[in-house]
Amino acid sequence: MRSVARVPGCRGGGGPHWGSPRCGPPGEPPIEEPWRAQTALGLPDWLVVRGSFDARYESLDKRLRAGENGSNQGLFVRTLLSMTVRDTFLEASAEIIDARVFGEPDDARTTTGQVDTAELLQGYIAGRFGDAFGKGDQLRVQLGRHTMDVGSRRLVARNVFRNTINAFTGVNAQWASAGGAKVRAFYTFPVQRLPGNGDIPLLQDGTPEFDEERSAVRFWGLHAALPEALAGGDFEAYLLGLDESDASDLATSDRDLNTIGARWLKKPAAGDMHWELESAFQFGESSAGSGATELLDHRAYLHHATLGYTFPGEESVRLEGLFDIASGDRDPGDGNNERFDSLFGIPRNDFGPTGIFREIARANVVSPGVRALFSPRPRWDVMATLRFNYLASDRDAWTTTGIVDPAGNSGSHIGDLSEVRIRYQLVPDSVRLEFGAAYHAAGSFAKEAPNGNGGRDALYGYVQTTFWF
């Protein structure tokens, strides 16, 4: 057994003794553990307190949405604080979110994607059961308000970049076998963030209003994952259902959608190829928009592909080719809706920054691209992405902006996106600095569409700090 030389004043191993240095390799300085409130307060193991604080300044020199002019900027601040009480089998947890914006222009479209003040993000009880259906398996059943990440996070996710976070109230059961197979089943009522997007003055002032669930909106799903099931890659399959309808105090798109999909991926590893393929098909009924009364037959699809290679070496250089297509509505007057609905997913990982920029959503888009990721030095990581964005249907809208040409005479080229992101771990696992910039070079569609504002190139940048405690 190889011995490891101890550095005076550091500890060997064991549990999470945050705040004290941990012994590194012989001849190396001790590894500093991140500061955590849990240890600083001397809390017992059955009581877990944790949190995070994010502050991000964003600037956009030209707004992209139809009918909007000028620049936009603001300071977006988010605080999360959670407390969990648990024993061997039971767990009760509560998490508070406070998300605010400062300094946005008075005419900015402040939304509940940016503001959610003094709100209960999670509040649930959960039971954990071993050997529930077989030796070595684990079953966790959760009841109450909670967040969740499902699969690739393209259709269901706990938001990271966006200032506010999706939450759901209901039951969520997760099972894992001793061999690594996993199954999740849930039935929930999505939480509606309040005040709504129409109350811009209240949102800009940060006026608290408790979020609530509505019985008119129901979201359920099944998700299964098998490790190394096919040619060394993991395989996932899922079925998601969303049923919502108008109520006296809630105008919706009257969606009754079923989404079935599968994902096959091999994770990146040094000196090896990796890939990810995902396809989803959507069917049911939906209306043309919030408040519309006519229900349309809904048939839509999503395909994603990543193929990459990670080079050996400490720099962890990774190159990837990317392709995404999400269907759009081919004919606005045919009684059908072919525009894909991304449900409660996030576009950040595929299509660049969201926030006040959000150039592309996972709807009516065809987007090939390339990406490079590398770590030039310890604590640093860099990502650079180039994507070429087109409409899947030139008669449907560029959905994030509302720019549309129903006649289809303006071409399909939305524009090209160039993005660079740099992150530095100021204190590893405790304080991170992040810098990012994205440039939208307008294409023919943005320039020629009747409500396209003549087409605009736009430069977006942000600087962010995150503190975990």
Secondary structure as the mmCIF struct_conf table of DSSP 4:
data_model
#
loop_
_struct_conf.conf_type_id
_struct_conf.id
_struct_conf.beg_label_comp_id
_struct_conf.beg_label_asym_id
_struct_conf.beg_label_seq_id
_struct_conf.end_label_comp_id
_struct_conf.end_label_asym_id
_struct_conf.end_label_seq_id
HELX_LH_PP_P HELX_LH_PP_P1 ALA A 5 VAL A 7
TURN_TY1_P TURN_TY1_P1 PRO A 8 GLY A 9
STRN STRN1 ARG A 11 ARG A 11
BEND BEND1 GLY A 13 GLY A 15
TURN_TY1_P TURN_TY1_P2 TRP A 18 GLY A 19
BEND BEND2 SER A 20 SER A 20
STRN STRN2 ARG A 22 ARG A 22
BEND BEND3 PRO A 25 PRO A 25
TURN_TY1_P TURN_TY1_P3 PRO A 26 GLY A 27
BEND BEND4 GLU A 28 GLU A 28
HELX_LH_PP_P HELX_LH_PP_P2 PRO A 29 PRO A 30
STRN STRN3 ILE A 31 ILE A 31
HELX_LH_PP_P HELX_LH_PP_P3 GLU A 32 TRP A 35
HELX_RH_AL_P HELX_RH_AL_P1 ALA A 37 ALA A 40
TURN_TY1_P TURN_TY1_P4 LEU A 41 GLY A 42
TURN_TY1_P TURN_TY1_P5 ASP A 45 TRP A 46
STRN STRN4 LEU A 47 LEU A 60
BEND BEND5 ASP A 61 LYS A 62
BEND BEND6 ARG A 65 ARG A 65
TURN_TY1_P TURN_TY1_P6 ALA A 66 GLY A 67
BEND BEND7 GLY A 70 GLY A 70
STRN STRN5 ASN A 72 ARG A 86
BEND BEND8 THR A 88 PHE A 89
STRN STRN6 LEU A 90 PHE A 102
BEND BEND9 GLY A 103 GLY A 103
TURN_TY1_P TURN_TY1_P7 ASP A 106 ASP A 107
BEND BEND10 ALA A 108 ALA A 108
TURN_TY1_P TURN_TY1_P8 THR A 112 GLN A 114
STRN STRN7 ASP A 116 GLY A 130
BEND BEND11 ASP A 131 GLY A 134
TURN_TY1_P TURN_TY1_P9 LYS A 135 GLY A 136
STRN STRN8 GLN A 138 HIS A 146
TURN_TY1_P TURN_TY1_P10 GLY A 151 SER A 152
BEND BEND12 ARG A 153 LEU A 155
STRN STRN9 VAL A 156 VAL A 156
BEND BEND13 VAL A 160 THR A 164
STRN STRN10 PHE A 168 ALA A 176
TURN_TY1_P TURN_TY1_P11 ALA A 178 GLY A 179
BEND BEND14 GLY A 180 GLY A 180
STRN STRN11 LYS A 182 GLN A 192
HELX_LH_PP_P HELX_LH_PP_P4 ARG A 193 ARG A 193
BEND BEND15 LEU A 194 PRO A 195
TURN_TY1_P TURN_TY1_P12 ASN A 197 GLY A 198
HELX_RH_AL_P HELX_RH_AL_P2 ILE A 200 ASP A 205
TURN_TY1_P TURN_TY1_P13 GLY A 206 GLY A 206
STRN STRN12 GLU A 212 GLU A 213
TURN_TY1_P TURN_TY1_P14 SER A 215 ALA A 216
STRN STRN13 VAL A 217 LEU A 230
TURN_TY1_P TURN_TY1_P15 ALA A 231 GLY A 232
STRN STRN14 GLY A 233 GLU A 244
STRN STRN15 ALA A 247 ALA A 247
TURN_TY1_P TURN_TY1_P16 SER A 248 ASP A 249
STRN STRN16 LEU A 250 LEU A 250
STRN STRN17 ASP A 256 LYS A 266
TURN_TY1_P TURN_TY1_P17 ALA A 270 GLY A 271
STRN STRN18 ASP A 272 SER A 287
BEND BEND16 ALA A 288 GLY A 289
TURN_TY1_P TURN_TY1_P18 SER A 290 GLY A 291
STRN STRN19 LEU A 295 THR A 310
BEND BEND17 PRO A 312 GLY A 313
TURN_TY1_P TURN_TY1_P19 GLU A 314 GLU A 315
STRN STRN20 ARG A 318 ALA A 326
BEND BEND18 ARG A 330 ARG A 330
TURN_TY1_P TURN_TY1_P20 PRO A 332 GLY A 333
BEND BEND19 ASP A 334 GLY A 335
STRN STRN21 ASN A 336 ASN A 337
TURN_TY1_P TURN_TY1_P21 LEU A 343 LEU A 343
STRN STRN22 PHE A 344 PHE A 344
HELX_RH_AL_P HELX_RH_AL_P3 ARG A 348 PHE A 351
TURN_TY1_P TURN_TY1_P22 GLY A 355 PHE A 357
BEND BEND20 ARG A 362 ASN A 364
STRN STRN23 VAL A 365 PHE A 374
BEND BEND21 PRO A 376 ARG A 377
TURN_TY1_P TURN_TY1_P23 PRO A 378 ARG A 379
STRN STRN24 TRP A 380 TYR A 390
BEND BEND22 ALA A 392 SER A 393
TURN_TY1_P TURN_TY1_P24 ASP A 394 ARG A 395
BEND BEND23 ASP A 396 ASP A 396
STRN STRN25 TRP A 398 TRP A 398
TURN_TY1_P TURN_TY1_P25 THR A 399 GLY A 402
STRN STRN26 ILE A 403 ILE A 403
TURN_TY1_P TURN_TY1_P26 PRO A 406 ALA A 407
BEND BEND24 SER A 410 SER A 410
BEND BEND25 SER A 412 SER A 412
STRN STRN27 HIS A 413 VAL A 427
TURN_TY1_P TURN_TY1_P27 PRO A 428 SER A 430
STRN STRN28 VAL A 431 ALA A 442
HELX_RH_AL_P HELX_RH_AL_P4 SER A 444 GLU A 448
BEND BEND26 ALA A 449 ALA A 449
TURN_TY1_P TURN_TY1_P28 PRO A 450 ASN A 451
BEND BEND27 GLY A 452 GLY A 452
TURN_TY1_P TURN_TY1_P29 ASN A 453 GLY A 454
STRN STRN29 ALA A 458 TRP A 468
#
